[in-house]
Amino acid sequence: RLGAAPADCVVLEDAAPGAAAAHAAGMRCIAIPYVAAQADAPEFATAALLLRGGQEEFTARAAYEWMAASS
């Protein structure tokens, strides 16, 4: 119980069900598919940022820059 509003939260998620749960909770999601082939899963389509290349594509700088630009 952090007391943060869901809209103020960002979820980093590597699984499609987790991305869907973040969306259902009203949280922004950075999706980093564990398996690149899963990037086309419909649940990832709701992510605010989808890194189709998975962990190979993710950098903390890119995530920070996206959060700063979308705030």
N, CA, C and O atoms as a GROMACS GRO file, in nm:
protein
  284
    1ARG      N    1   0.084  -0.117   0.000
    1ARG     CA    2   0.000   0.000   0.000
    1ARG      C    3   0.089   0.124   0.000
    1ARG      O    4   0.122   0.181   0.104
    2LEU      N    5   0.126   0.163  -0.118
    2LEU     CA    6   0.214   0.278  -0.132
    2LEU      C    7   0.139   0.410  -0.128
    2LEU      O    8   0.199   0.514  -0.102
    3GLY      N    9   0.011   0.406  -0.155
    3GLY     CA   10  -0.066   0.529  -0.158
    3GLY      C   11  -0.053   0.605  -0.289
    3GLY      O   12  -0.099   0.719  -0.299
    4ALA      N   13   0.009   0.544  -0.389
    4ALA     CA   14   0.026   0.609  -0.519
    4ALA      C   15  -0.096   0.579  -0.606
    4ALA      O   16  -0.150   0.468  -0.604
    5ALA      N   17  -0.137   0.678  -0.682
    5ALA     CA   18  -0.247   0.658  -0.776
    5ALA      C   19  -0.197   0.569  -0.890
    5ALA      O   20  -0.084   0.585  -0.935
    6PRO      N   21  -0.279   0.476  -0.938
    6PRO     CA   22  -0.236   0.389  -1.048
    6PRO      C   23  -0.182   0.466  -1.169
    6PRO      O   24  -0.086   0.422  -1.232
    7ALA      N   25  -0.242   0.578  -1.201
    7ALA     CA   26  -0.198   0.656  -1.317
    7ALA      C   27  -0.058   0.714  -1.298
    7ALA      O   28   0.006   0.754  -1.395
    8ASP      N   29  -0.011   0.719  -1.174
    8ASP     CA   30   0.122   0.770  -1.145
    8ASP      C   31   0.228   0.660  -1.143
    8ASP      O   32   0.345   0.687  -1.117
    9CYS      N   33   0.187   0.537  -1.170
    9CYS     CA   34   0.278   0.422  -1.164
    9CYS      C   35   0.320   0.380  -1.304
    9CYS      O   36   0.246   0.395  -1.401
   10VAL      N   37   0.441   0.325  -1.312
   10VAL     CA   38   0.490   0.264  -1.435
   10VAL      C   39   0.531   0.122  -1.402
   10VAL      O   40   0.606   0.098  -1.307
   11VAL      N   41   0.483   0.028  -1.480
   11VAL     CA   42   0.512  -0.113  -1.461
   11VAL      C   43   0.609  -0.158  -1.570
   11VAL      O   44   0.588  -0.129  -1.688
   12LEU      N   45   0.715  -0.227  -1.531
   12LEU     CA   46   0.805  -0.292  -1.626
   12LEU      C   47   0.764  -0.439  -1.630
   12LEU      O   48   0.770  -0.508  -1.528
   13GLU      N   49   0.722  -0.486  -1.746
   13GLU     CA   50   0.664  -0.621  -1.752
   13GLU      C   51   0.722  -0.700  -1.868
   13GLU      O   52   0.739  -0.649  -1.978
   14ASP      N   53   0.753  -0.828  -1.840
   14ASP     CA   54   0.807  -0.915  -1.945
   14ASP      C   55   0.709  -1.023  -1.989
   14ASP      O   56   0.742  -1.104  -2.076
   15ALA      N   57   0.591  -1.026  -1.930
   15ALA     CA   58   0.492  -1.129  -1.965
   15ALA      C   59   0.360  -1.062  -2.007
   15ALA      O   60   0.318  -0.962  -1.948
   16ALA      N   61   0.297  -1.118  -2.108
   16ALA     CA   62   0.172  -1.062  -2.160
   16ALA      C   63   0.063  -1.050  -2.053
   16ALA      O   64  -0.003  -0.947  -2.048
   17PRO      N   65   0.042  -1.151  -1.966
   17PRO     CA   66  -0.062  -1.136  -1.863
   17PRO      C   67  -0.032  -1.021  -1.766
   17PRO      O   68  -0.124  -0.954  -1.718
   18GLY      N   69   0.095  -0.998  -1.737
   18GLY     CA   70   0.132  -0.887  -1.650
   18GLY      C   71   0.104  -0.753  -1.715
   18GLY      O   72   0.060  -0.659  -1.648
   19ALA      N   73   0.130  -0.742  -1.845
   19ALA     CA   74   0.100  -0.619  -1.918
   19ALA      C   75  -0.051  -0.593  -1.918
   19ALA      O   76  -0.094  -0.479  -1.902
   20ALA      N   77  -0.129  -0.698  -1.936
   20ALA     CA   78  -0.275  -0.685  -1.932
   20ALA      C   79  -0.322  -0.642  -1.793
   20ALA      O   80  -0.413  -0.560  -1.781
   21ALA      N   81  -0.260  -0.696  -1.689
   21ALA     CA   82  -0.297  -0.660  -1.552
   21ALA      C   83  -0.263  -0.514  -1.523
   21ALA      O   84  -0.341  -0.444  -1.458
   22ALA      N   85  -0.149  -0.469  -1.570
   22ALA     CA   86  -0.111  -0.329  -1.550
   22ALA      C   87  -0.212  -0.237  -1.618
   22ALA      O   88  -0.255  -0.137  -1.560
   23HIS      N   89  -0.250  -0.272  -1.740
   23HIS     CA   90  -0.349  -0.193  -1.814
   23HIS      C   91  -0.483  -0.192  -1.740
   23HIS      O   92  -0.546  -0.087  -1.726
   24ALA      N   93  -0.527  -0.308  -1.692
   24ALA     CA   94  -0.655  -0.318  -1.621
   24ALA      C   95  -0.653  -0.236  -1.492
   24ALA      O   96  -0.757  -0.187  -1.447
   25ALA      N   97  -0.535  -0.222  -1.432
   25ALA     CA   98  -0.522  -0.146  -1.307
   25ALA      C   99  -0.507   0.004  -1.333
   25ALA      O  100  -0.505   0.083  -1.238
   26GLY      N  101  -0.497   0.044  -1.460
   26GLY     CA  102  -0.483   0.185  -1.492
   26GLY      C  103  -0.341   0.237  -1.482
   26GLY      O  104  -0.319   0.357  -1.467
   27MET      N  105  -0.244   0.146  -1.491
   27MET     CA  106  -0.102   0.183  -1.482
   27MET      C  107  -0.039   0.183  -1.621
   27MET      O  108  -0.079   0.105  -1.708
   28ARG      N  109   0.059   0.271  -1.641
   28ARG     CA  110   0.134   0.269  -1.766
   28ARG      C  111   0.230   0.151  -1.762
   28ARG      O  112   0.282   0.115  -1.656
   29CYS      N  113   0.254   0.091  -1.877
   29CYS     CA  114   0.337  -0.028  -1.882
   29CYS      C  115   0.445  -0.015  -1.989
   29CYS      O  116   0.418   0.022  -2.103
   30ILE      N  117   0.567  -0.046  -1.948
   30ILE     CA  118   0.677  -0.065  -2.042
   30ILE      C  119   0.688  -0.216  -2.058
   30ILE      O  120   0.726  -0.286  -1.964
   31ALA      N  121   0.656  -0.265  -2.175
   31ALA     CA  122   0.659  -0.409  -2.200
   31ALA      C  123   0.791  -0.448  -2.263
   31ALA      O  124   0.834  -0.393  -2.365
   32ILE      N  125   0.856  -0.546  -2.199
   32ILE     CA  126   0.984  -0.598  -2.244
   32ILE      C  127   0.967  -0.749  -2.258
   32ILE      O  128   1.006  -0.824  -2.168
   33PRO      N  129   0.910  -0.795  -2.368
   33PRO     CA  130   0.880  -0.938  -2.381
   33PRO      C  131   1.003  -1.024  -2.357
   33PRO      O  132   1.110  -0.999  -2.412
   34TYR      N  133   0.986  -1.126  -2.274
   34TYR     CA  134   1.095  -1.219  -2.244
   34TYR      C  135   1.134  -1.297  -2.369
   34TYR      O  136   1.252  -1.323  -2.394
   35VAL      N  137   1.034  -1.334  -2.445
   35VAL     CA  138   1.056  -1.405  -2.571
   35VAL      C  139   1.007  -1.313  -2.682
   35VAL      O  140   0.890  -1.277  -2.687
   36ALA      N  141   1.098  -1.274  -2.771
   36ALA     CA  142   1.063  -1.177  -2.876
   36ALA      C  143   0.941  -1.221  -2.956
   36ALA      O  144   0.865  -1.136  -3.002
   37ALA      N  145   0.923  -1.350  -2.974
   37ALA     CA  146   0.808  -1.399  -3.051
   37ALA      C  147   0.676  -1.364  -2.985
   37ALA      O  148   0.572  -1.361  -3.052
   38GLN      N  149   0.677  -1.338  -2.854
   38GLN     CA  150   0.554  -1.304  -2.782
   38GLN      C  151   0.516  -1.157  -2.799
   38GLN      O  152   0.409  -1.116  -2.755
   39ALA      N  153   0.601  -1.077  -2.860
   39ALA     CA  154   0.575  -0.934  -2.873
   39ALA      C  155   0.445  -0.904  -2.946
   39ALA      O  156   0.388  -0.796  -2.930
   40ASP      N  157   0.398  -0.998  -3.027
   40ASP     CA  158   0.273  -0.978  -3.100
   40ASP      C  159   0.149  -1.019  -3.021
   40ASP      O  160   0.038  -1.010  -3.072
   41ALA      N  161   0.167  -1.063  -2.896
   41ALA     CA  162   0.052  -1.101  -2.813
   41ALA      C  163  -0.038  -0.979  -2.795
   41ALA      O  164   0.011  -0.869  -2.770
   42PRO      N  165  -0.169  -0.996  -2.806
   42PRO     CA  166  -0.262  -0.883  -2.796
   42PRO      C  167  -0.248  -0.806  -2.664
   42PRO      O  168  -0.271  -0.685  -2.661
   43GLU      N  169  -0.210  -0.874  -2.558
   43GLU     CA  170  -0.197  -0.807  -2.428
   43GLU      C  171  -0.087  -0.702  -2.431
   43GLU      O  172  -0.095  -0.601  -2.360
   44PHE      N  173   0.017  -0.724  -2.511
   44PHE     CA  174   0.125  -0.626  -2.521
   44PHE      C  175   0.081  -0.502  -2.600
   44PHE      O  176   0.144  -0.397  -2.588
   45ALA      N  177  -0.024  -0.513  -2.679
   45ALA     CA  178  -0.072  -0.399  -2.758
   45ALA      C  179  -0.120  -0.286  -2.669
   45ALA      O  180  -0.126  -0.171  -2.714
   46THR      N  181  -0.154  -0.315  -2.544
   46THR     CA  182  -0.202  -0.211  -2.453
   46THR      C  183  -0.088  -0.139  -2.382
   46THR      O  184  -0.112  -0.042  -2.310
   47ALA      N  185   0.035  -0.186  -2.400
   47ALA     CA  186   0.149  -0.124  -2.332
   47ALA      C  187   0.172   0.017  -2.385
   47ALA      O  188   0.156   0.044  -2.504
   48ALA      N  189   0.209   0.106  -2.295
   48ALA     CA  190   0.240   0.243  -2.335
   48ALA      C  191   0.368   0.247  -2.418
   48ALA      O  192   0.383   0.330  -2.507
   49LEU      N  193   0.460   0.157  -2.386
   49LEU     CA  194   0.585   0.145  -2.462
   49LEU      C  195   0.615  -0.004  -2.476
   49LEU      O  196   0.626  -0.075  -2.377
   50LEU      N  197   0.629  -0.050  -2.598
   50LEU     CA  198   0.659  -0.191  -2.626
   50LEU      C  199   0.796  -0.200  -2.689
   50LEU      O  200   0.820  -0.147  -2.798
   51LEU      N  201   0.886  -0.267  -2.621
   51LEU     CA  202   1.021  -0.291  -2.673
   51LEU      C  203   1.022  -0.432  -2.732
   51LEU      O  204   1.049  -0.530  -2.663
   52ARG      N  205   0.991  -0.439  -2.860
   52ARG     CA  206   0.974  -0.568  -2.928
   52ARG      C  207   1.099  -0.656  -2.922
   52ARG      O  208   1.089  -0.778  -2.925
   53GLY      N  209   1.214  -0.593  -2.912
   53GLY     CA  210   1.339  -0.669  -2.906
   53GLY      C  211   1.370  -0.725  -2.769
   53GLY      O  212   1.475  -0.787  -2.749
   54GLY      N  213   1.281  -0.703  -2.674
   54GLY     CA  214   1.298  -0.756  -2.539
   54GLY      C  215   1.417  -0.697  -2.467
   54GLY      O  216   1.448  -0.578  -2.482
   55GLN      N  217   1.485  -0.779  -2.388
   55GLN     CA  218   1.596  -0.733  -2.306
   55GLN      C  219   1.710  -0.677  -2.389
   55GLN      O  220   1.785  -0.592  -2.342
   56GLU      N  221   1.724  -0.724  -2.511
   56GLU     CA  222   1.829  -0.674  -2.600
   56GLU      C  223   1.807  -0.526  -2.632
   56GLU      O  224   1.902  -0.452  -2.655
   57GLU      N  225   1.682  -0.484  -2.635
   57GLU     CA  226   1.647  -0.346  -2.673
   57GLU      C  227   1.636  -0.253  -2.553
   57GLU      O  228   1.650  -0.131  -2.568
   58PHE      N  229   1.612  -0.307  -2.435
   58PHE     CA  230   1.588  -0.225  -2.316
   58PHE      C  231   1.716  -0.160  -2.264
   58PHE      O  232   1.821  -0.224  -2.255
   59THR      N  233   1.704  -0.030  -2.231
   59THR     CA  234   1.808   0.039  -2.155
   59THR      C  235   1.738   0.126  -2.052
   59THR      O  236   1.628   0.175  -2.077
   60ALA      N  237   1.802   0.144  -1.939
   60ALA     CA  238   1.744   0.230  -1.836
   60ALA      C  239   1.730   0.372  -1.889
   60ALA      O  240   1.632   0.440  -1.857
   61ARG      N  241   1.825   0.417  -1.969
   61ARG     CA  242   1.818   0.552  -2.025
   61ARG      C  243   1.694   0.569  -2.113
   61ARG      O  244   1.624   0.670  -2.103
   62ALA      N  245   1.667   0.471  -2.198
   62ALA     CA  246   1.549   0.479  -2.285
   62ALA      C  247   1.421   0.483  -2.202
   62ALA      O  248   1.329   0.559  -2.234
   63ALA      N  249   1.414   0.402  -2.096
   63ALA     CA  250   1.296   0.402  -2.009
   63ALA      C  251   1.281   0.538  -1.940
   63ALA      O  252   1.170   0.592  -1.934
   64TYR      N  253   1.391   0.592  -1.889
   64TYR     CA  254   1.386   0.722  -1.821
   64TYR      C  255   1.344   0.831  -1.918
   64TYR      O  256   1.258   0.914  -1.886
   65GLU      N  257   1.402   0.833  -2.037
   65GLU     CA  258   1.368   0.936  -2.135
   65GLU      C  259   1.221   0.926  -2.175
   65GLU      O  260   1.155   1.028  -2.193
   66TRP      N  261   1.169   0.804  -2.190
   66TRP     CA  262   1.028   0.787  -2.222
   66TRP      C  263   0.941   0.840  -2.109
   66TRP      O  264   0.843   0.911  -2.134
   67MET      N  265   0.976   0.807  -1.983
   67MET     CA  266   0.897   0.855  -1.869
   67MET      C  267   0.901   1.007  -1.860
   67MET      O  268   0.798   1.070  -1.833
   68ALA      N  269   1.017   1.066  -1.883
   68ALA     CA  270   1.029   1.212  -1.876
   68ALA      C  271   0.946   1.279  -1.986
   68ALA      O  272   0.882   1.382  -1.962
   69ALA      N  273   0.946   1.220  -2.104
   69ALA     CA  274   0.872   1.278  -2.217
   69ALA      C  275   0.722   1.259  -2.203
   69ALA      O  276   0.644   1.339  -2.256
   70SER      N  277   0.679   1.153  -2.134
   70SER     CA  278   0.536   1.123  -2.127
   70SER      C  279   0.471   1.172  -1.998
   70SER      O  280   0.353   1.147  -1.975
   71SER      N  281   0.546   1.240  -1.916
   71SER     CA  282   0.489   1.290  -1.789
   71SER      C  283   0.411   1.416  -1.808
   71SER      O  284   0.357   1.471  -1.711
   0.00000   0.00000   0.00000
